[in-house]
Amino acid sequence: MRAPSVDVLDSVFTKWALIVGDDVAAHSRPVSIDGATLVVEASDPTWASELRWLEKEVLERLTEVAGTNRVRTLEVRVARRK
């Protein structure tokens, strides 16, 4: 199955600010994990670009926090305006 473990999901969704820092976390949120890809939603194009630029560091930090390198890529989307 392609589903991530509960530990990985818990680390990503509950420790997002620890992984990316408070500033980035205030403007983004993890949405899902599809296979080895973490899908993240950013509040606007500027923050989406920042996350794409920080992809390597985010993945390294996620590996440290979750204790696994299961997530290997980041897909960043801009949130729809409501």
N, CA, C and O of each residue as an XYZ file, in Angstrom:
328
protein
N       0.828     -1.187      0.000
C       0.000      0.000      0.000
C       0.874      1.252      0.000
O       2.020      1.227      0.449
N       0.319      2.332     -0.504
C       1.054      3.585     -0.585
C       0.818      4.477      0.625
O       1.415      5.549      0.724
N      -0.024      4.065      1.526
C      -0.355      4.891      2.690
C       0.828      4.987      3.643
O       1.482      3.983      3.926
N       1.106      6.191      4.138
C       2.183      6.359      5.114
C       1.771      5.819      6.476
O       0.585      5.645      6.754
N       2.752      5.561      7.312
C       2.449      5.069      8.657
C       1.803      6.173      9.486
O       1.887      7.357      9.158
N       1.166      5.756     10.551
C       0.516      6.700     11.457
C       1.556      7.645     12.062
O       1.281      8.832     12.240
N       2.746      7.129     12.379
C       3.796      7.974     12.954
C       4.207      9.095     12.009
O       4.400     10.234     12.435
N       4.340      8.771     10.723
C       4.708      9.792      9.733
C       3.600     10.831      9.625
O       3.875     12.031      9.632
N       2.362     10.388      9.525
C       1.238     11.322      9.445
C       1.187     12.217     10.676
O       1.007     13.429     10.560
N       1.343     11.623     11.851
C       1.327     12.395     13.092
C       2.426     13.448     13.093
O       2.188     14.599     13.458
N       3.627     13.057     12.686
C       4.750     14.000     12.664
C       4.494     15.165     11.721
O       4.749     16.319     12.063
N       3.997     14.861     10.550
C       3.773     15.918      9.557
C       2.660     16.864      9.996
O       2.831     18.082      9.968
N       1.538     16.313     10.395
C       0.372     17.148     10.651
C       0.380     17.831     12.017
O      -0.174     18.922     12.149
N       0.979     17.238     13.016
C       0.962     17.867     14.341
C       2.235     18.650     14.641
O       2.253     19.473     15.557
N       3.285     18.407     13.890
C       4.560     19.074     14.162
C       5.017     19.937     12.985
O       6.213     20.167     12.804
N       4.073     20.405     12.200
C       4.397     21.190     11.011
C       5.243     22.416     11.346
O       6.232     22.682     10.663
N       4.876     23.164     12.377
C       5.646     24.360     12.752
C       7.062     23.995     13.186
O       7.998     24.748     12.917
N       7.231     22.876     13.839
C       8.557     22.407     14.234
C       9.398     22.053     13.010
O      10.613     22.252     13.005
N       8.751     21.533     11.987
C       9.451     21.129     10.766
C       9.857     22.338      9.926
O      10.999     22.421      9.474
N       8.934     23.272      9.716
C       9.198     24.383      8.793
C       9.460     25.727      9.463
O       9.897     26.672      8.806
N       9.198     25.820     10.756
C       9.344     27.096     11.450
C       8.010     27.820     11.521
O       7.120     27.595     10.700
N       7.883     28.690     12.513
C       6.618     29.371     12.766
C       6.156     30.265     11.617
O       4.967     30.288     11.298
N       7.078     31.002     10.990
C       6.691     31.915      9.905
C       6.107     31.163      8.721
O       5.044     31.522      8.215
N       6.800     30.123      8.280
C       6.312     29.341      7.134
C       5.030     28.607      7.512
O       4.096     28.542      6.714
N       4.979     28.057      8.717
C       3.794     27.321      9.154
C       2.555     28.213      9.219
O       1.439     27.743      9.001
N       2.747     29.483      9.515
C       1.616     30.417      9.577
C       0.985     30.643      8.207
O      -0.145     31.121      8.111
N       1.718     30.298      7.148
C       1.241     30.543      5.781
C       1.141     29.279      4.943
O       1.010     29.346      3.721
N       1.204     28.120      5.606
C       1.124     26.863      4.869
C       0.610     25.762      5.783
O       0.602     25.888      7.007
N       0.181     24.675      5.141
C      -0.259     23.518      5.912
C      -0.116     22.264      5.065
O      -0.318     22.307      3.851
N       0.228     21.152      5.692
C       0.275     19.899      4.957
C      -1.156     19.460      4.643
O      -2.058     19.613      5.467
N      -1.349     18.917      3.449
C      -2.682     18.500      3.023
C      -2.792     16.980      2.976
O      -3.761     16.406      3.473
N      -1.803     16.335      2.382
C      -1.844     14.880      2.261
C      -0.453     14.351      1.954
O       0.471     15.100      1.635
N      -0.339     13.045      2.062
C       0.871     12.359      1.625
C       0.424     11.326      0.610
O      -0.381     10.445      0.910
N       0.960     11.447     -0.597
C       0.628     10.534     -1.687
C       1.888      9.776     -2.054
O       2.758     10.305     -2.746
N       1.987      8.539     -1.592
C       3.211      7.781     -1.818
C       4.359      8.429     -1.077
O       4.350      8.505      0.152
N       5.354      8.899     -1.824
C       6.526      9.553     -1.230
C       6.459     11.074     -1.360
O       7.454     11.762     -1.134
N       5.291     11.595     -1.723
C       5.127     13.033     -1.941
C       4.247     13.661     -0.872
O       3.120     13.224     -0.637
N       4.775     14.682     -0.235
C       4.007     15.476      0.712
C       3.372     16.630     -0.055
O       4.073     17.414     -0.694
N       2.057     16.735      0.006
C       1.336     17.821     -0.646
C       1.080     18.899      0.401
O       0.513     18.637      1.462
N       1.511     20.119      0.078
C       1.398     21.252      1.002
C       0.622     22.365      0.321
O       0.785     22.604     -0.876
N      -0.217     23.041      1.081
C      -0.982     24.176      0.582
C      -0.410     25.449      1.197
O      -0.265     25.551      2.415
N      -0.091     26.407      0.352
C       0.440     27.696      0.797
C      -0.627     28.768      0.620
O      -1.482     28.671     -0.260
N      -0.566     29.793      1.471
C      -1.600     30.818      1.462
C      -1.579     31.714      0.228
O      -2.610     32.267     -0.153
N      -0.416     31.859     -0.395
C      -0.318     32.672     -1.605
C       0.924     32.258     -2.395
O       1.739     31.480     -1.898
N       1.079     32.769     -3.620
C       2.196     32.358     -4.465
C       3.580     32.637     -3.875
O       4.522     31.889     -4.136
N       3.709     33.694     -3.091
C       5.003     34.008     -2.497
C       5.436     32.910     -1.525
O       6.583     32.464     -1.558
N       4.520     32.479     -0.667
C       4.842     31.413      0.287
C       5.015     30.074     -0.417
O       5.808     29.241      0.022
N       4.286     29.862     -1.494
C       4.478     28.633     -2.272
C       5.895     28.597     -2.842
O       6.556     27.559     -2.804
N       6.353     29.716     -3.363
C       7.721     29.796     -3.894
C       8.749     29.559     -2.797
O       9.739     28.858     -3.008
N       8.518     30.137     -1.640
C       9.425     29.952     -0.505
C       9.537     28.470     -0.137
O      10.635     27.960      0.082
N       8.397     27.789     -0.071
C       8.417     26.361      0.257
C       9.136     25.545     -0.813
O       9.884     24.620     -0.494
N       8.914     25.881     -2.062
C       9.612     25.160     -3.141
C      11.117     25.374     -3.033
O      11.896     24.446     -3.252
N      11.515     26.565     -2.704
C      12.935     26.888     -2.557
C      13.540     26.147     -1.362
O      14.711     25.768     -1.388
N      12.740     25.943     -0.325
C      13.201     25.277      0.895
C      12.964     23.765      0.889
O      13.144     23.111      1.916
N      12.566     23.207     -0.246
C      12.180     21.790     -0.302
C      13.215     20.865      0.338
O      12.855     20.025      1.162
N      14.466     20.998     -0.015
C      15.499     20.113      0.516
C      15.560     20.194      2.041
O      15.619     19.166      2.715
N      15.545     21.407      2.586
C      15.612     21.581      4.029
C      14.359     21.048      4.722
O      14.451     20.452      5.795
N      13.197     21.259      4.119
C      11.950     20.761      4.695
C      11.988     19.232      4.755
O      11.627     18.645      5.775
N      12.418     18.589      3.678
C      12.479     17.129      3.650
C      13.504     16.592      4.648
O      13.264     15.575      5.299
N      14.640     17.272      4.768
C      15.643     16.856      5.756
C      15.094     16.976      7.168
O      15.278     16.078      7.990
N      14.429     18.070      7.448
C      13.865     18.292      8.784
C      12.744     17.290      9.064
O      12.618     16.792     10.183
N      11.940     16.999      8.060
C      10.883     16.011      8.217
C      11.465     14.639      8.545
O      10.926     13.913      9.380
N      12.562     14.290      7.885
C      13.238     13.021      8.172
C      13.710     12.984      9.620
O      13.584     11.956     10.286
N      14.250     14.089     10.111
C      14.703     14.161     11.507
C      13.533     14.011     12.475
O      13.613     13.241     13.432
N      12.458     14.736     12.233
C      11.324     14.760     13.156
C      10.545     13.435     13.115
O      10.157     12.909     14.159
N      10.321     12.904     11.917
C       9.530     11.679     11.768
C      10.360     10.412     11.951
O       9.816      9.339     12.214
N      11.681     10.541     11.811
C      12.539      9.371     11.960
C      12.497      8.437     10.775
O      12.850      7.265     10.900
N      12.074      8.929      9.632
C      12.012      8.120      8.416
C      12.202      9.016      7.199
O      11.891     10.207      7.236
N      12.712      8.435      6.130
C      12.856      9.210      4.890
C      11.806      8.782      3.869
O      12.050      8.816      2.663
N      10.664      8.389      4.351
C       9.562      7.930      3.505
C       9.095      9.021      2.535
O       8.784      8.732      1.379
N       9.048     10.259      2.999
C       8.640     11.386      2.150
C       9.887     11.914      1.456
O      10.841     12.335      2.110
N       9.871     11.889      0.108
C      11.062     12.281     -0.647
C      10.861     13.470     -1.584
O      11.827     14.000     -2.134
N       9.614     13.885     -1.764
C       9.353     15.049     -2.612
C       8.254     15.900     -1.989
O       7.472     15.443     -1.155
N       8.229     17.138     -2.421
C       7.257     18.104     -1.928
C       6.493     18.652     -3.128
O       7.093     19.057     -4.124
N       5.179     18.663     -3.028
C       4.338     19.297     -4.043
C       3.621     20.442     -3.358
O       2.875     20.232     -2.402
N       3.844     21.653     -3.843
C       3.263     22.830     -3.197
C       2.178     23.413     -4.087
O       2.381     23.619     -5.284
N       1.047     23.672     -3.497
C      -0.091     24.279     -4.197
C      -0.474     25.570     -3.497
O      -0.262     25.722     -2.294
N      -1.032     26.486     -4.247
C      -1.546     27.728     -3.667
C      -3.013     27.488     -3.299
O      -3.787     26.963     -4.099
N      -3.375     27.876     -2.092
C      -4.752     27.695     -1.614
C      -5.714     28.533     -2.415
O      -5.399     29.650     -2.825
N      -6.878     27.990     -2.631
C      -7.946     28.760     -3.290
C      -8.456     29.814     -2.329
O      -8.565     29.580     -1.126
N      -8.758     30.943     -2.859
C      -9.337     32.017     -2.028
C     -10.807     31.734     -1.823
O     -11.511     31.307     -2.739
N     -11.259     31.978     -0.605
C     -12.677     31.690     -0.279
C     -13.507     32.923     -0.371
O     -14.714     32.875     -0.134
